[in-house]
Amino acid sequence: MERSRAAMAAGALALVSAAILIPVYAHEGHGKPAGATFDPNAPKKVSEATATAIGLATAEVDFGAVEDVVRLTGMVRARPDALFAVAPRYAGVVRSIAVQPGDRVVKGDPLAEVESPEIAKLLYDLKRLEADTERLSADLRRAESQVASLEIEVPAFTQSAEIAEAEIQRLVSAGESVSANLLAQRRSEAIKLRADAGLRRVSLDQARAEVESLRRQAETTRASAEALRGTLPTVGGEHATELLADPARPGLVRFVSPIDGVVITRAAVAGEGVDAGRAIVTVGEFSRVQIEGELPEGLVDRIAAATNSKVRIRRGVGATSEIVAEGTIRFVSPVIDATKRTAHVIVDADNSSGSLRQGQFVDLSVVVGSSDSAVVVPASAIVKEGPLQYVFVREGKGEDITYKKRDIAAGVRDDRIVEVKQGLVPGDVIAVGGAFSLSQLRGFVPGAPEAAAPAKSDDGHGHSH
């Protein structure tokens, strides 16, 4: 009884399966284009509509130069001298901001104004130091004049004392013919002159010491004023900041653009307090950029020997991506990173088109050499299938044009073209655009008409009846 039920169930399942599969087989056979085959090696015949859809393009094989290229990746950076963060040195309050992100500015254009109480106090201190310097300078000049006067008086008094002493000696030699009163008078005069000369010498030493002291004080005060002045914005000039000469608002500072460029960020609004060192506006210039990457240790010698070599730059990671800029190798670091085993490399690149943006990852093709007179094809013409590589060669004329698969042996390749050692000769016409899409189309049986692509209908099967 159990076996009979099992047999009945199996029979019912077979009937259901047959009912399901019969329509499927019917639909697979229904609408199969005449002359089409799934043989991957069969020639491909393409209508104009299909050629447009797959981006089919052809070119003639010819001799050319193939370059030895090293592929790297890198990140776009602004040049260090072309990116400025405009930030106050002292805390204050933003009074106005004249620009928005995206605005083009030229060197000297006003960007923002910040009023700082700290700057106002420092300006007061600076004026006080300048006044002290002037006072000390005046005292120094008076002391120097006194030294000069004493330097004249000391020798004069000394010489007068010596003359008086000589006169006393002459009178003493005369004996009794000279009165005692006269001799006493001359001795008194000589002693006074000698004393005066000594006092003048002491005064001279003191005056010289005072001059030295005043000179040191004046130099110290002047240096303090210069140091303080160096921390403050200037009035006018071509600096990133300038102090506005407004007596009513002594701490008002205007920030101007230090370069020609574009405003990248604006990080404050009028009336907002800002701390010292906080950027309120960032200005950059990106007509030339640098690209930083890491070079594997094994390639360092090849690239280092090719400093200033041409570099092709792409935004995509594929060799067939569009070249958006060109540059040159500027620097290969002499230091190998102990962890990554790479050397830092910097590429200078022209970015007049604006295609490269800060922080963007790019693909770099560094040209380290070239070989002339090779049979070459664009890299986009080659289709890879496992270890095999092939192209599609155009054959026939007019309405009989077909594209036939042909295996090739590839040689040296760069980021644009590939050397073909076997399989093609100059003059062959091959598909250089849409080659992979050609490989996905049905083959064509010679002698049979090309079938049109099935039109989609409302029956839900994607073809018409």
NORMO-V983740 format. One record per residue. OMEGA is omega as a letter, one per 30 degrees, with the letter a starting at -180 (none if undefined). Layout:
# NORMO-V983740
OMEGA, OMEGA
This chain:
# NORMO-V983740
l, l, a, l, l, l, l, l, l, l, l, l, l, l, l, a, l, a, a, a, a, l, a, l, l, a, l, l, a, l, l, a, l, l, a, l, l, l, a, a, a, l, l, l, a, l, l, a, l, l, l, a, a, l, a, l, a, l, a, l, a, l, l, l, l, a, l, a, l, a, l, l, a, l, a, l, l, l, a, a, a, l, a, l, a, a, l, l, a, l, l, a, l, l, l, l, a, a, l, l, a, l, l, l, l, a, l, l, l, l, a, l, a, l, a, l, l, l, l, l, l, l, l, l, l, l, l, l, l, l, l, l, l, a, l, l, l, l, l, l, l, l, l, l, l, l, a, l, a, l, l, a, a, l, a, l, l, l, l, l, l, l, a, l, l, l, l, l, l, l, l, a, a, l, a, a, a, a, a, a, l, a, l, l, a, l, l, l, a, l, l, l, l, l, l, l, l, l, l, l, l, l, l, l, l, l, l, l, l, l, a, l, l, l, l, l, a, l, l, a, l, l, l, l, l, l, l, l, l, l, a, l, l, l, a, l, a, a, l, l, l, a, l, a, a, a, a, a, a, a, a, a, l, l, a, a, l, a, l, a, a, l, a, a, l, a, l, l, a, a, a, l, a, l, l, l, l, a, l, l, l, a, l, l, a, l, l, a, l, a, a, l, l, a, l, a, a, a, a, a, a, a, a, l, a, l, a, l, a, l, l, a, l, l, l, l, a, a, a, l, a, l, a, a, l, a, l, l, l, a, l, a, l, a, l, l, a, a, a, a, l, l, l, a, a, l, l, a, l, a, a, l, a, a, a, a, a, l, a, l, a, l, a, l, a, a, a, l, l, l, a, l, l, l, a, l, l, l, a, a, a, l, l, l, a, l, a, l, a, l, l, a, l, l, l, a, l, a, a, a, l, l, a, l, l, l, l, l, a, l, a, l, l, a, a, a, a, l, l, a, l, l, a, l, l, a, l, l, a, l, l, l, a, a, a, l, l, a, a, a, l, l, a, l, a, l, l, a, l, l, l, l, a, l, a, l, a, a, l, a, l, l, a, l, none
